[in-house]
């Protein structure tokens, strides 16, 4: 079973656009959805390799927001 490495806020989540996890979190915190984040950053519009990672990350952020917890920035 493969495990994912721990994420850091400076981790590049989209290599085509160079979009970092911390920027995605900031845009999510501003209320942007996945389509708006893609338009703003260019993420998810290149090779598509980041689609699952960013989608899963946004689901994690949404779940934490709903439960009242936060991810360390």
N, C-alpha and C positions, 0 to 999 in steps of 0.2 A: 504494500500500500504506500503510495507516494504522499508525502506531506508537503505543504507549501511553506516556504521560509517566512519568518516573521516580517511584517510590513513596517516600513518606517515612513514617516510623513514626506520624506524627500525621495521616496521610491518613484521612479518613472513608471506610470501605469500604461501609457501609450507611447511606444517608441517612435511611431510615425510623426506624431505632433510634439513629442517631448513633454507631454502633460504629466505633472506630478500628482501624487495622491493628495497632498495637502491642498492643492488648488481645486481638485475635484471636491474635496470636503468643504472648502470655503464656498464654492458655488452652490453645493447642495444646501448648506446652511443659509444661503441667501434665497433659497426657495426654487432654484432651477431644477428641472427634471432632466432625465437622461438625454432627451432630444436637444434641449436648450444648452446643456453642458457640451454636447457634441458640436453644436453650432458655434459656441463661444470659443472652444479650445481646438477644434479640429480632431479631437479624439473620436474614435469609432468611425472615422470616415476614410481611413487609409486601407490597410491590409485586413482589418477585422480581427486581428489577433488579440486585441485587448477587450473585445466585446464581453466575454464571460467574466473576466476579472473586474472590470468596471461595473458591470451589472450586479455582480455579487457584492461588491463593495457598497454600492448604493442601497441594496437591499439590507445590508448590515447596518448602515447608517440609519435607514428608515426604521428598522426594528429597534435600534437603540433609542431613537427619538421617541418612539411610541412607548417604550418602557421607562423613559425618563433618565436613561443613562447616556453618557457621552464617550466618544473615543478621544483619547489624549491627542492633542494637536501637536 
